[in-house]
Amino acid sequence: MTGRTATVPAISARGLGKRFGRIEALADLSLELRRGEALGLIGTNGAGKTTALTLLQGLRRADTGRAEIFGHPAGSVAARRHVGITPQNADFPEQMSARDVLAYAAAHFERPQPVGELVAAFGLERLVDRRMDGFSGGELRRVALALAFVGNPDLVFADEPTAGLDTGGQDMFKAYARAYVESGGSLLLTSHHWDEIEHICDRIVMIDRGRLLLEGTLDDIRRNAGRNRISFRIAESAPVPSWLDEHFQREGQRWSGVSADSDGLARRLIADLPALQDVHIEPLDLKETIAQMQMERTI
């Protein structure tokens, strides 16, 4: 890592906007990623994540707003010196071995990560000296992940990094990415794997239809959403109040539902259902919280 001061944000974006013809792909997006932090950029397909990434990486020019990487304009030579990228698709010279590819890339940096460490971190020991024309998609993906970190970058853009990886590869990336952040690196992650987001990220930014929908730490988002899942059983012979169908779904003898006022709903259940059994009140996980918020947004 180049040792930029901790006071300079890894990413600073203000008012980013981008249109493609009549389509507004991104509108007034502002975000900040600090040194030693992992930020999850999430949203449904078509929400604007890819557009945001291309603007932050400097691959496209924003119509409005400005993005900087460690104080340098996104896409500038000075900004790129700080950055490692895991693209969704990567092509490699088929006649070269994985070791040759990693060593060739490492030779372009002043303080690269040792190739042997990356080989071990991403489970490439049995593959590293083979020609890459025989690699599977998942094996190629492991090499691409190692390449993102080979230059010892200050910031990594990880775009769906574990797509096509088996569980072992996913776990290796999660462990390495979290250790990278804890050592002072900055990571911007897009992923459809919610366990990946929860394990790696300190904060998340969610965009929907090109606009910022929510931002915060994972705990803040769950707390501010204020939604819990209530589940319970009712004795088979007990009468069932008609209002239960408004709040709960039934599977066999077990009922469950989501509420922003779980305490009030629980008190009503206790008052109206003497035969109430096995009550559980639990906070929603991140995936459920986001899905609930998206559903309520479309109603």
C-alpha positions in Angstrom: 0.0 0.0 0.0 1.2 3.5 -0.8 0.6 5.0 2.6 -1.8 7.8 1.8 -2.9 9.6 4.9 -5.9 8.3 6.7 -7.7 11.6 6.5 -8.1 11.4 2.7 -11.1 9.2 1.8 -10.4 6.2 -0.4 -13.5 7.2 -2.5 -15.3 10.5 -2.4 -18.3 10.9 -4.8 -20.6 13.9 -4.9 -23.7 14.2 -7.0 -22.9 11.6 -9.6 -25.3 11.4 -12.5 -25.4 9.5 -15.8 -28.0 9.2 -18.6 -28.0 6.9 -21.5 -30.4 8.6 -23.9 -33.7 9.0 -22.1 -32.7 6.5 -19.4 -31.5 8.0 -16.2 -29.1 5.3 -15.0 -27.8 7.2 -12.0 -29.0 10.4 -10.3 -27.3 12.6 -7.7 -25.3 9.7 -6.0 -23.0 10.7 -3.2 -20.9 8.3 -1.1 -17.7 8.0 0.8 -15.4 5.1 1.5 -12.8 5.6 4.3 -9.4 4.0 4.7 -9.6 0.6 6.4 -13.3 0.2 5.6 -15.4 -2.2 3.4 -18.5 -0.7 1.7 -21.1 -2.9 0.1 -22.9 -1.4 -2.9 -26.1 -3.3 -3.3 -29.3 -3.2 -5.3 -31.4 -5.2 -7.7 -30.4 -5.9 -11.3 -30.7 -2.6 -13.2 -30.6 -0.5 -10.0 -27.5 1.4 -11.3 -24.6 -0.5 -9.5 -22.7 -1.2 -12.7 -23.0 2.5 -13.8 -21.8 3.6 -10.4 -18.8 1.4 -10.6 -17.8 2.5 -14.0 -18.0 6.2 -12.9 -16.0 5.5 -9.7 -13.3 3.6 -11.6 -13.2 6.3 -14.2 -14.1 4.0 -17.1 -16.9 6.4 -18.0 -17.3 10.1 -17.5 -20.2 11.3 -15.3 -22.7 13.8 -16.8 -22.9 15.5 -13.4 -20.9 15.4 -10.2 -17.4 14.3 -9.4 -15.6 11.2 -8.1 -12.1 11.1 -6.5 -9.9 8.3 -5.5 -7.6 9.3 -2.6 -8.1 12.9 -3.7 -7.3 12.3 -7.4 -9.9 12.4 -10.2 -11.3 8.9 -10.8 -9.6 7.3 -13.8 -6.5 9.5 -13.6 -3.1 7.9 -13.6 -2.6 9.0 -10.0 -5.9 7.4 -9.0 -5.2 4.1 -10.7 -1.9 3.7 -8.8 -4.0 3.0 -5.7 -6.5 0.6 -7.2 -6.9 -3.1 -7.7 -10.0 -4.5 -9.6 -11.8 -7.8 -9.8 -13.8 -7.6 -13.0 -16.7 -9.9 -13.6 -15.0 -11.2 -16.7 -11.2 -11.6 -17.3 -9.2 -13.1 -20.1 -5.7 -14.6 -19.6 -3.0 -15.8 -22.0 -3.8 -19.5 -22.4 -0.2 -20.6 -22.9 1.0 -19.1 -19.6 0.8 -20.6 -16.2 -1.0 -19.0 -13.3 2.4 -18.4 -11.6 3.7 -16.6 -14.7 0.7 -14.4 -14.9 0.9 -13.4 -11.2 4.7 -12.9 -11.4 4.3 -10.8 -14.6 1.7 -8.6 -12.9 3.7 -8.3 -9.7 6.7 -7.1 -11.6 4.8 -3.9 -12.5 4.5 -2.7 -8.9 7.0 -1.3 -6.4 5.8 -3.3 -3.4 3.8 -6.2 -4.6 2.2 -8.9 -2.5 4.4 -12.1 -2.5 3.0 -14.4 -5.2 3.4 -17.4 -2.8 1.1 -15.8 -0.3 -1.6 -15.2 -2.9 -1.3 -18.7 -4.2 -2.0 -20.0 -0.7 -4.7 -17.5 0.1 -6.8 -18.4 -2.9 -6.1 -22.2 -3.0 -4.0 -22.2 -6.2 -1.3 -24.6 -5.0 -2.3 -27.4 -7.3 -3.0 -25.1 -10.3 -0.3 -22.5 -10.2 2.2 -24.2 -12.6 -0.4 -25.5 -15.1 -1.2 -23.8 -18.4 -4.3 -21.7 -18.0 -6.0 -23.1 -21.1 -7.0 -26.0 -19.0 -8.5 -24.0 -16.2 -12.2 -24.2 -15.3 -14.3 -21.0 -14.8 -13.9 -21.2 -11.1 -10.2 -21.7 -11.3 -9.8 -18.7 -13.6 -11.8 -16.7 -11.1 -9.4 -17.5 -8.3 -6.5 -16.2 -10.4 -8.5 -13.0 -11.1 -9.0 -12.5 -7.4 -5.3 -13.0 -6.6 -4.5 -10.5 -9.4 -6.7 -7.8 -7.8 -4.5 -7.9 -4.7 -1.0 -8.6 -6.2 -0.1 -4.9 -6.4 -0.7 -4.4 -2.7 -3.3 -1.7 -3.5 -4.9 0.8 -1.2 -8.3 0.2 -2.7 -10.0 -2.8 -4.3 -13.1 -2.7 -6.4 -14.6 -6.2 -6.0 -17.5 -6.6 -8.5 -19.3 -9.9 -7.9 -15.9 -11.4 -6.9 -17.1 -14.9 -6.0 -19.4 -15.5 -9.0 -18.7 -19.0 -10.3 -16.7 -20.0 -7.2 -17.5 -23.0 -5.0 -18.0 -22.7 -1.3 -14.4 -23.2 -0.5 -13.4 -20.4 -2.9 -16.0 -18.1 -1.5 -14.8 -18.7 2.0 -11.2 -18.0 1.0 -12.2 -14.7 -0.5 -14.2 -13.6 2.5 -11.3 -14.4 4.8 -8.7 -12.6 2.7 -10.9 -9.6 2.0 -11.7 -9.1 5.7 -8.0 -9.4 6.6 -7.1 -6.9 3.9 -9.6 -4.4 5.3 -8.4 -4.9 8.9 -4.8 -4.3 7.8 -5.9 -0.8 6.4 -7.1 -1.5 2.9 -10.3 -0.2 1.5 -12.8 -2.3 -0.4 -15.9 -1.6 -2.4 -17.9 -4.8 -2.9 -20.9 -5.6 -5.0 -22.4 -9.0 -4.4 -25.6 -11.0 -4.5 -24.3 -13.2 -1.7 -25.7 -11.7 1.5 -23.5 -13.7 3.8 -20.5 -12.1 1.9 -21.9 -8.6 2.5 -22.5 -9.3 6.2 -19.1 -11.0 6.7 -16.9 -8.4 4.9 -18.7 -5.0 5.0 -18.7 -2.3 7.6 -21.4 -0.3 5.9 -23.7 -0.7 2.9 -25.1 1.7 0.3 -28.2 0.6 -1.5 -29.3 2.2 -4.7 -32.7 1.7 -6.4 -33.6 3.0 -9.8 -30.4 5.0 -10.0 -30.9 6.8 -6.6 -29.6 6.3 -3.1 -32.2 4.4 -1.1 -30.3 3.8 2.2 -26.9 4.0 3.7 -25.4 3.0 7.1 -23.8 0.2 9.1 -25.5 -3.1 9.0 -26.6 -2.7 12.6 -28.0 0.8 12.0 -30.0 -0.4 9.0 -31.6 -3.3 11.0 -32.2 -1.0 13.9 -33.7 1.8 11.9 -35.8 -0.6 9.9 -37.2 -1.8 13.2 -38.7 -5.0 11.9 -38.7 -8.4 13.7 -40.1 -11.8 12.7 -42.6 -13.2 15.1 -43.4 -16.9 15.0 -45.6 -19.1 17.2 -47.8 -22.2 17.4 -51.4 -22.5 18.4 -52.9 -25.6 19.9 -54.7 -27.6 17.2 -58.1 -27.4 18.8 -57.9 -23.7 19.8 -60.0 -21.1 17.9 -58.1 -18.8 15.5 -58.9 -15.1 15.5 -59.7 -13.8 12.0 -57.2 -10.9 12.3 -54.2 -13.3 12.3 -54.5 -13.6 8.5 -53.7 -9.9 8.2 -50.3 -10.2 9.8 -49.2 -13.8 9.6 -48.7 -16.7 7.2 -49.4 -20.3 8.3 -47.4 -23.4 7.7 -49.0 -26.3 9.4 -49.4 -25.4 13.1 -46.8 -22.6 12.9 -47.5 -19.0 12.1 -45.0 -16.3 11.2 -44.9 -12.7 10.2 -42.9 -9.5 10.1 -43.8 -6.4 12.1 -42.3 -3.0 12.9 -44.2 -3.2 16.3 -43.4 -6.7 17.4 -43.9 -5.9 21.1 -47.4 -4.5 20.5 -48.3 -7.4 18.3 -47.0 -9.9 20.8 -49.1 -8.4 23.5 -52.2 -8.7 21.3 -51.4 -12.3 20.6 -51.1 -13.1 24.3 -54.4 -11.3 25.1 -56.3 -13.0 22.3 -54.7 -16.4 22.3 -54.6 -18.3 25.6 -53.5 -21.4 23.7 -50.4 -19.5 22.3 -47.2 -21.7 22.3 -43.5 -21.6 21.4 -43.3 -17.8 20.7 -40.1 -16.5 19.0 -39.3 -12.8 18.3 -36.1 -12.4 16.2 -34.6 -9.5 14.2 -34.6 -10.0 10.5 -31.3 -10.8 8.8 -29.9 -8.3 6.3 -31.4 -10.0 3.3 -34.8 -10.1 4.9 -34.6 -6.5 6.0 -33.7 -5.2 2.6 -36.3 -7.4 0.9 -39.0 -6.0 3.2 -37.9 -2.4 2.6 -37.9 -3.0 -1.2 -41.4 -4.5 -1.0 -42.8 -1.7 1.0 -41.2 0.8 -1.4 -43.1 -0.7 -4.3 -46.5 -0.9 -2.5 
